[in-house]
Amino acid sequence: MIHAVAAAVVVTPIVVLARKRVHWRSWELLRLVFPFCVRVAFILFDMTTGSKSLSNLMVEPGILALGLALGALARVAMSKCLSESTAATLALVGMCAVAAGIFWIVPALPE
């Protein structure tokens, strides 16, 4: 829930301001779900050298929400030179890569 609320607060102004330039599709909401699923899968499979704590579960969604805002900005910027569906797909794949990167870069925080 932290992930969804933080993303809504950060991404909503971008979507509203760019709605005349970019035609947002409903399937682009998967950009909220897929990166979160990637992150949860890494946590469940415990692919890290140390286990993640509850502190990580509170901090990492906020970082991912900021990444979602950057993804939305990239989607707007890419729409000038690429087709909208290609830009949206690249933004979705990029967000999944950001989620994996956040998991590996952020160390296990103390409780």
C-alpha positions in Angstrom: 0.0 0.0 0.0 2.9 2.3 0.7 4.1 1.8 -2.8 0.8 2.7 -4.4 0.2 5.8 -2.3 3.7 7.1 -2.8 3.5 6.5 -6.5 0.1 8.1 -6.8 1.3 11.3 -5.1 4.4 11.6 -7.2 3.1 10.5 -10.6 -0.3 12.1 -10.7 1.0 15.7 -11.4 3.1 14.3 -14.3 0.1 12.5 -15.8 -2.2 15.5 -15.5 0.3 17.9 -17.0 1.3 15.7 -19.9 -2.2 14.4 -20.8 -2.4 16.6 -23.9 1.0 15.4 -25.3 0.8 11.7 -24.2 -2.1 9.4 -24.5 -2.0 7.3 -21.4 -3.3 3.7 -21.7 -4.9 1.7 -18.9 -2.4 -1.1 -19.3 0.3 1.3 -18.3 -0.9 0.9 -14.7 1.1 -2.3 -14.9 4.1 -0.1 -14.3 2.8 0.1 -10.7 2.3 -3.6 -10.3 5.2 -5.3 -12.3 8.1 -3.6 -10.5 6.5 -4.3 -7.1 6.1 -8.0 -8.1 9.8 -8.1 -9.2 10.9 -6.7 -5.9 8.6 -9.1 -3.9 9.9 -12.1 -6.0 13.5 -11.2 -5.1 12.6 -10.9 -1.4 10.8 -14.2 -1.4 13.6 -16.0 -3.2 16.1 -14.3 -0.9 18.7 -13.7 -3.6 20.7 -11.4 -1.4 23.7 -12.2 0.8 22.0 -10.9 3.9 18.3 -11.0 4.6 16.2 -7.8 4.2 14.5 -6.4 7.3 11.2 -4.7 7.9 13.0 -1.4 7.5 13.8 -2.3 3.9 10.1 -3.0 3.3 9.4 0.5 4.4 12.2 2.4 2.6 12.4 0.6 -0.8 8.8 1.3 -1.9 9.4 5.0 -1.5 12.5 4.8 -3.6 10.6 2.8 -6.2 7.8 5.5 -6.2 10.4 8.1 -7.1 11.6 5.7 -9.9 8.0 5.6 -11.1 8.0 9.3 -11.4 11.2 9.2 -13.4 9.7 6.5 -15.6 6.7 8.7 -16.3 8.9 11.6 -17.2 10.9 9.3 -19.5 7.7 8.1 -21.1 6.7 11.7 -21.9 10.2 12.4 -23.2 10.4 9.3 -25.3 7.0 9.9 -26.9 8.5 12.6 -29.1 10.9 10.2 -30.9 9.2 6.8 -30.5 5.7 5.5 -30.9 3.6 5.6 -27.8 3.3 1.9 -27.4 7.1 1.4 -27.8 7.8 4.2 -25.3 5.3 2.7 -22.8 6.8 -0.7 -23.1 10.3 0.6 -22.6 9.2 2.5 -19.6 7.6 -0.7 -18.1 10.8 -2.8 -18.8 12.9 0.0 -17.4 10.9 0.2 -14.2 11.3 -3.6 -13.6 15.1 -3.1 -14.0 14.9 -0.2 -11.5 13.1 -2.5 -9.0 15.8 -5.1 -9.4 18.5 -2.5 -9.0 17.0 -1.1 -5.9 16.8 -4.5 -4.4 20.5 -5.2 -5.0 21.8 -1.7 -4.3 20.0 -0.9 -1.0 21.7 -2.9 1.8 19.9 -4.8 4.5 18.9 -2.1 7.0 18.8 -2.7 10.7 15.4 -3.2 12.3 
